[in-house]
Amino acid sequence: MRHFFSMFLLLAIFGLHVSVQSTGRRSERSTHRKYKSVLTVSNGMYWGSWGDQDMCPSGMYAAGFSLRVEKHSPGWFDDTSLNGIRLHCVYPSRVSSSSYVVSNAGHWGEWTDIKWCPSGFLKAFQLRVQSAQGIKDDTAANNIRFNCSDGAVLQGNSTAWGDWGDWSSACDGRGICGIKTRVEEPQGTGDDTALNDAQMYCCD
């Protein structure tokens, strides 16, 4: 059984502030772009619900990502770690500014700096996930890695709890073009986990 926490947890729900990523702009949410395949991993956790798919604007592909991460606070009893994933979308020419897509995201932490592929686009991903902890603190998904089409591997700046699972299939189109995430809403005095699982969309 997942355990319950003291009233101090409520202070975390309302007390933590969020910084806004300054690079790029939020694209208009799109669920209608045609995609070639859906990339999944097998180690995601099951708490929470799936958000809407969010797709890069037509003609754009994800070449970078940033994460919303709650850092570990010594003495705190309810860590959530990874809360959100933004994909940063560019045109193949990379001459114009980027936009980002985000699907669903948790309520805690701050957005990290963007990590970019040196060239090309994101092609596959891998999640670091902590399995269910029983009466201990659950954090679910904690970090992510992406493979780029140029061979680079990008790893997020997040916590080290849990284990890396298998890589998703590689996008057999031009690159990743969208995202959908599974996020648990705030649990009040219960155990919060925030982001649990993710899917990526592959486009020609």
N, C-alpha and C positions, 0 to 999 in steps of 0.2 A: 504494500500500500504506500502511495506517495504521501509524505508526511506534511504536517502543518506547522506554520511558523508563528512567531510572536507578532504583536502589533507593530513592531519596528519595520516589518515588511511594507506596511502601508506608507511609511515615509519614503521608501525607495520608489514606490509607484508614482508618488506625486512630487518627489524632491529632485530626481535626476533630471538634468537638462539635456537637450539635444542640440548639436551643432549642425548647420546646414552645409552640405558640400558646395563650395563656391565655384568649382569648375564645371562647365556644361550647364544645360538647362533640362528641365523635366519635359520629356516629349508628351504629346497628347496620347492618352492610353488608346492602344489599338489592339483589338482582338481578331481583326479580320484579315491580316496579312497571311497569304498562303505560305505554308511551311512544308518542308520535305519529310521531316521526321522529328520525333521527340526523344531526347536523350535523358536517361534516368540512371540512378544508382540504386543498389540493393540494400544499403545500410541506413537509410533514413529512418527516423523515428515516426511514431504514429499519433502523437498528441496534436490537437488543434485541427484546423481546417485549411483546405487549399484556397488560395486567393485566385483572382482572375489572372489569366495569361496576359502578359504585357509585351508587346512586340516593338522592335525598332521600326522607325518610319521606313516606308518603301525605299529600297535602294541602299539602305544602311545596314551595317553589321556590327556586332559587338567586338571591339578591339581592346577593351579594358574593363576593369571592374573595381568597385569599392565596397566596403563592408561596414555595416553598423554593428559595433561591438561594445558590449559592456565589459570593462576590465574587471578582473578579480579584485575584490576588496578584502584584505585579511580580516578575519573575525566576522565577516558577513556570512549569512547562512543560506542565501538563495541567489546563486549566480545564474545568469542566463546566457552569457557569452555571445554567440552569434545571433543577432536580431534581424538583420536584413542584408540583401545583396542587390546592388545596383549594377546593371550592365551599361557600359558607356559605348554608344553607337556612333559610327562615323561612316562617311562615304568612302568607297575604295580609294579615291584620290587623296583623302585626308586633308583637303584644302580648307574645308569649312569647319566651324566649331561643332563639338560633339553635343549629343543629347543623351539622356539616360532613361532607362526603364527599370521598374522596381518591383512589380507585383505587390505582395503583402509583406509587411515588415513589423517587427516587434516594437515595443515602447521604450526600450532602455539603450543607453550607450550613445556613442558618437560615431559619425562617419569617418572612415579612414581616408587617406590620400588614394588617388586612383593609381592602379598598376596597369601599365599598357604593354601590349605586345610590341616588340621592336618594329615588326611589320606584320602584315596579315591580320587574321582575326582569330578569336577564340574558337576552338574546335572540339574540346572534350573537357569534362570536369570530374573532380573527385572530392568527396566530403569526408571530413573528420568528425566522427560521431561518438558520443558517449552512450552506451547502452543504459537501460533502466537500472537505477541504483537502489531500488527498494525503499527503505526508510531514509536513505541518504538523499543528498541534493541532486536532482536531475538537471542536466543542461542540454541534452539532445545534441543537435548539430552545433559544432564549435568552430570550424574553419573550412576553407575551400581552396582547391587548386584548379588551375586551368592550363590546358595545353594550347599553345598557339600554332597556327598553320606554319609559322617559320621555325618551329621546333622548340621555342622557348617554353619554359614551365614557370607559371606565376603562382605564388602562394600568398594567401591573405595574411595580414597582421592581426592575429587573434590568439586565443588561448590554446593550450596544448592538451586539454582533457580528451579522453577517448582515443580512438584508433582510426587511421585512414582506411577506407574501404577500397573496393575495386574502382578503376576508372570506368566512366560511362563509355558507350560506343563513341567512336569519332564521327563528327558530322561529315557526311559524304557530299555535302553541298559546298557552298562558298564559305559559310561560317555560321556560328550561333547568331540568332537574330531575335531571340525572345526568352522569357523566363516565366516560371510559375513557382511559387513557394508555399510551403505548408507551415503555418505559424499558429502557436497557441496564444490565445488572448490572456490578459492578466487574470490570475487566479485568486485575487484578493489575499486571504491569509494562507492560500495553498502554495504549492511548489510551482514556480514559473520556469518555463523552458524556452519560450520565444520560438526561434526558427527550428524546425524539425527536419525538413526535407526540401528538395528542390528538383525541378525539371527544367531543361533547356530545349529551345526549339532551333532546328537547323533549317536554313534556307539556301536555295540556289542563288 
